[in-house]
């Protein structure tokens, strides 16, 4: 059994890293998967605030005395890990991965740990270039998943003519998924209730019936998108728990590799800085 380190990256702020980390937590909770959440944004641990019972907070800095990335690996020895990365630490984390040799076949076999990167993209040129830099750095050794944030960018048709992006998506069989847009009203309510989990919003008095319904639809659509990646097909369950949610459908829709509107799983509207 391989424990996966799920790095939620995007390098710049406001692209939806925190929201996607929350959604990965919700997906794992839905199916009673074993995991530990690590919030790497010690200055603003907003994901840990929503899920304190399953979270650790670490500091990621360039100086060795304050660089706690090893905690990610040590935690992954016991359970899969979801890591919410702060802005501007991609080069540090990528260097840590390479220096430690985490992606070598021999070490993965010895440790039982693998790594994947969920890259939140805003659709802007700088965001796309940062994704390409990450993919080119690892040349297929690190699994990447491109997450298009529709809360930041409503129209992604410009990616269909991006030759370098399309080439890498095809060459490395990179999956593309959508982060749906969550309405401004629900985002404001979540911002007001910073310790509230996303599923907690479904029964919170601040969320009226229609707010709850939009949250429910948002969660269901996103969980379907995560399910379609099949990344969690071999995820371990939490011990001593029995749940009807474990009877997941074995057959899920195939997800395409191209970044056109027809080439990714359609999950409805998108989500972004309001999803950050």
C-alpha positions in Angstrom: 0.0 0.0 0.0 1.4 3.4 -1.1 0.7 6.5 1.0 0.4 9.6 -1.2 1.6 13.1 -0.4 -0.9 15.4 -2.1 0.7 18.8 -2.6 -1.8 21.5 -3.3 0.3 24.1 -5.2 -0.2 27.1 -7.5 2.8 29.3 -6.4 0.9 32.6 -6.4 -1.9 33.6 -4.0 -5.6 33.8 -4.8 -5.7 30.8 -7.1 -7.8 28.6 -4.9 -5.2 26.4 -3.0 -6.9 26.7 0.3 -10.3 25.9 -1.1 -9.0 22.9 -3.1 -7.3 21.6 0.1 -10.6 21.9 1.9 -12.3 20.0 -0.9 -9.7 17.2 -0.8 -10.4 16.9 2.9 -14.1 16.8 2.3 -13.7 14.1 -0.3 -11.6 12.0 2.0 -14.1 12.4 4.8 -16.9 11.5 2.5 -15.4 8.0 1.9 -13.7 7.6 5.3 -10.3 7.6 3.9 -7.3 7.7 6.2 -5.3 11.0 5.8 -3.6 13.8 7.7 -4.0 17.4 6.7 -0.9 19.6 6.9 -1.3 23.4 6.5 2.0 24.9 5.4 0.8 28.4 5.7 1.8 29.0 9.3 1.1 32.7 9.0 -2.5 32.1 7.9 -3.5 28.5 8.5 -7.1 28.9 7.2 -7.5 25.3 6.2 -6.4 24.1 9.6 -8.9 26.4 11.2 -11.7 24.6 9.3 -10.4 21.1 10.1 -8.4 21.4 13.3 -9.1 17.8 14.4 -7.1 16.3 11.5 -4.5 19.0 10.9 -0.9 20.0 11.6 0.6 23.4 10.9 4.2 23.6 9.7 6.5 26.4 8.7 8.1 26.4 5.2 11.0 28.8 4.8 14.3 28.8 3.0 16.5 28.8 6.1 17.1 25.4 7.5 16.1 26.2 11.1 12.5 27.1 10.0 12.1 24.5 7.2 9.8 21.8 8.5 9.1 20.0 5.2 10.5 16.8 6.7 7.4 16.6 8.8 5.4 16.0 5.6 7.4 12.9 4.9 7.4 11.6 8.5 3.6 12.0 8.6 3.2 10.2 5.3 4.9 7.2 6.8 1.7 6.7 8.8 -1.0 8.0 6.5 -1.6 9.8 3.2 -1.1 13.5 3.5 -2.9 16.6 2.1 -0.6 19.6 2.1 -1.9 23.1 1.7 1.2 25.0 0.4 1.5 28.8 0.8 2.4 31.1 -2.0 6.0 31.4 -3.3 7.3 28.1 -1.9 7.2 25.9 -5.0 11.0 26.1 -5.7 11.7 25.3 -2.0 9.4 22.3 -2.0 10.5 21.1 -5.4 14.2 21.3 -4.2 13.3 19.4 -1.1 11.8 16.6 -3.2 14.8 16.4 -5.5 17.5 16.7 -2.8 15.9 13.9 -0.7 15.4 11.7 -3.8 11.7 11.1 -2.9 10.8 10.2 -6.5 13.5 7.6 -7.1 12.0 4.1 -7.7 14.1 2.5 -5.0 13.2 5.1 -2.3 9.5 4.9 -3.2 9.6 1.1 -2.8 11.5 1.4 0.5 9.3 4.2 2.0 6.0 3.2 0.5 5.4 6.9 -0.3 4.6 8.7 -3.6 4.0 12.3 -4.4 1.5 14.1 -6.6 0.9 17.8 -7.2 -2.5 19.4 -7.7 -1.6 22.7 -9.4 -4.3 25.4 -9.1 -4.3 27.6 -12.2 -5.8 31.0 -12.7 -5.7 30.9 -16.5 -3.3 33.9 -16.6 0.0 33.7 -18.5 2.1 33.7 -15.3 0.1 31.0 -13.7 0.3 28.8 -16.8 4.1 29.4 -17.1 4.6 28.3 -13.4 2.7 25.1 -14.1 4.9 24.4 -17.2 8.0 25.1 -15.2 7.0 22.6 -12.6 6.1 19.9 -15.2 9.4 20.5 -17.1 11.4 20.3 -13.9 10.3 16.8 -13.1 9.8 15.4 -16.6 7.1 12.9 -15.6 8.7 11.8 -12.4 6.1 13.8 -10.3 2.5 13.3 -11.2 0.8 16.6 -11.9 -2.9 17.4 -12.1 -4.0 20.7 -13.5 -6.9 22.3 -11.7 -8.7 25.1 -13.7 -10.3 27.5 -11.3 -13.4 28.9 -12.8 -13.9 31.3 -9.9 -10.9 33.2 -11.2 -11.2 32.6 -14.9 -14.6 32.0 -16.6 -13.3 31.3 -20.1 -10.5 28.8 -20.6 -10.7 28.5 -24.4 -7.4 30.3 -24.8 -5.6 27.1 -23.5 -6.7 25.2 -26.6 -4.2 27.1 -28.7 -1.3 26.9 -26.2 1.1 24.6 -28.0 3.6 24.1 -25.2 0.8 23.3 -22.6 -1.0 20.9 -24.9 2.3 19.1 -25.7 3.1 18.5 -22.1 -0.4 17.5 -21.2 -0.3 14.8 -23.9 3.3 13.8 -23.3 2.9 13.2 -19.5 -0.8 12.2 -19.6 -1.6 15.0 -17.2 -5.2 15.2 -16.0 -7.2 18.4 -16.1 -10.1 19.0 -13.6 -12.3 22.0 -12.9 -12.8 23.8 -9.6 -16.4 25.1 -10.0 -17.3 28.6 -9.2 -18.9 29.2 -5.8 -21.2 32.2 -5.6 -20.0 35.4 -3.9 -22.7 35.1 -1.2 -21.6 31.6 0.0 -17.9 32.7 -0.2 -18.7 35.7 2.0 -20.5 33.5 4.5 -17.5 31.1 4.6 -15.2 34.1 5.1 -17.3 35.2 8.0 -17.3 31.7 9.6 -13.6 30.9 9.3 -13.8 27.8 11.6 -16.7 26.3 9.7 -16.0 23.2 7.5 -17.6 23.1 4.1 -20.0 20.4 5.1 -20.7 22.2 8.3 -22.2 25.0 6.1 -24.9 22.6 5.1 -26.6 22.9 8.5 -25.2 26.2 9.8 -27.9 28.8 10.7 -26.0 31.5 8.7 -26.6 29.5 5.6 -30.2 29.6 4.5 -31.8 26.8 2.6 -30.8 28.1 -0.9 -27.3 28.8 0.4 -27.1 25.2 1.7 -28.3 23.8 -1.6 -25.7 25.7 -3.6 -23.0 24.5 -1.2 -24.3 20.9 -1.5 -24.2 21.2 -5.3 -20.8 22.7 -5.3 -19.4 19.9 -3.0 -21.1 17.1 -5.1 -19.8 18.4 -8.4 -16.2 18.8 -7.0 -16.2 15.4 -5.4 -17.3 13.9 -8.7 -14.4 15.7 -10.4 -11.9 14.4 -7.8 -13.4 10.9 -8.1 -12.9 10.9 -11.8 -9.1 11.4 -11.5 -8.9 7.9 -9.8 -6.1 9.2 -7.7 -7.7 7.9 -4.5 -8.6 4.4 -5.9 -6.0 2.8 -3.7 -6.4 5.1 -0.7 -6.6 3.3 2.7 -9.7 3.6 4.8 -9.6 4.8 8.4 -9.5 1.9 10.8 -12.5 0.7 12.8 -15.0 2.8 10.8 -18.1 1.5 9.1 -19.8 3.7 6.6 -22.3 3.3 3.7 -20.1 5.8 1.9 -17.5 3.1 1.3 -19.6 1.5 -1.4 -18.2 3.7 -4.1 -19.0 3.1 -7.7 -16.0 1.3 -9.3 -16.7 2.7 -12.7 -16.0 6.4 -13.1 -16.0 8.6 -16.2 -12.7 8.8 -18.1 -11.1 12.2 -17.9 -9.4 13.7 -21.0 -6.0 15.3 -21.2 -6.6 18.3 -23.4 -7.5 21.7 -21.9 -10.3 22.6 -24.2 -13.9 22.9 -22.9 -14.7 19.5 -24.3 -11.6 17.9 -22.9 -12.2 18.0 -19.2 -14.8 16.6 -16.9 -17.6 19.1 -16.8 -18.5 19.9 -13.2 -20.6 22.9 -13.8 -19.5 26.5 -13.1 -16.0 27.3 -11.8 -14.3 28.6 -8.6 -11.3 30.9 -7.8 -10.1 33.7 -5.6 -13.5 33.4 -4.0 -12.4 29.8 -3.9 -9.0 30.6 -2.5 
